[in-house]
Amino acid sequence: MNAKASTQAPRISVAMCTFNGSRYLEEQLESIAEQSRLPAQLIVCDDQSTDGTLSILKQFKARAPFAVSIIQNSQRLGSTRNFDQAIGLTRGEFIALCDQDDRWAPHKLERLSDALIEDSFLGGVFSDAQLIDGDGRPMGTRLFARHKFTAAKQRSFIGCPTDTLLKYDIVTGATLMFRASIRRYCSPIPASWVHDGWLAWMIALHARLTLIAEPLIDYRVHASQQLGVETQAAQASSTPVESRRQFYSRVARQFEDLLQRVLAEGWNQNDRLIEKIREKIKFLKTQATLSPSLGLRTLQMAAQLPRYALYARGIGSVRRDLLLGRETS
């Protein structure tokens, strides 16, 4: 293990959630221990694992070059609530999220924390990732490329993150580091949201959120992961049409919860971003109720074309909705 640590940098807490992760967990833990800038603290919240996960964690704790706290949940919380809990237990100035099955580049924590140190107005930063398969072999592509998050789209995101987040989620929690000062806005994470999507919004709304185009983790794609690009890709290509309508309804509920939170914080009802969130909700509900008739659906969509550019993936989303078929919602 690399015992090198920075005495000048703010303390970094790593928030990890585990659930039956024994197959890949040890490799992930070792990659944390080999960081060029070590964390001050690793918080692990285990969601009632029944395999060897806890044994691996306890063995690692005994030899780790930093403090390790292991919390065993008395009841299963699920990924989002578990991350909400883990984040709340951190004590460092910077918080890095960690999945149980990835592998970090040795300079990940140093690179991300340097970005926050260099810009005091920056609330959070995330990176690209190299995709690897279940056996740790490179898949020949990166996370940004898989999401078609081009260099032009990256520049647009840096200029105005909320405009991108109104179209789609792009922040992967396993690549994210953010200031602990943002934490007070984040919890509780609404049940409708996945933790990384919600955190991205909270950082973008209350500070600045930026990205590093360099891949700083090996992001593992495998059949047993709870959330991941493979699952998303499968949903995009093979989910029944009726589920697509359900997806729009679910995301509408997410943005309704987001709207409720920001209004509760005292945001002006007439703020332009509030208006955009309302327009996004209205657009999603329109998508969820598009006619099963191709002719009528085409007319409905024609009236929404500007919103496909503002609140969806443009032509790709238009094509997908045209193919909704005759199923009823």
Secondary structure, 3 states (H helix, E strand, C coil): CCCCCCCCCCCEEEEEEECCCHHHHHHHHHHHHCCCCCCCEEEEEECCCCCCHHHHHHHHHHHCCCEEEEEECCCCCCHHHHHHHHHHHCCCCEEEEECCCCEECCCHHHHHHHHHHHCCCEEEEEEEEEEECCCCCEEEEEHHHHCCCCHHHHHHHHHCHHHHHCCCCCCCHHHCEEEHHHHHHHCCCCCCCCHHHHHHHHHHHHCEEEEEEEEEEEEECCCCCCCCHHHHHHHHHHCCHHHHHHHHHHHHHHHHHHHHHHHHCCCCCCCHHHHHHHHHHHHHHHHHCCCCCHHHHHHHHHCCHHHHHHHCCCHHHHHHHHCCCCCCC
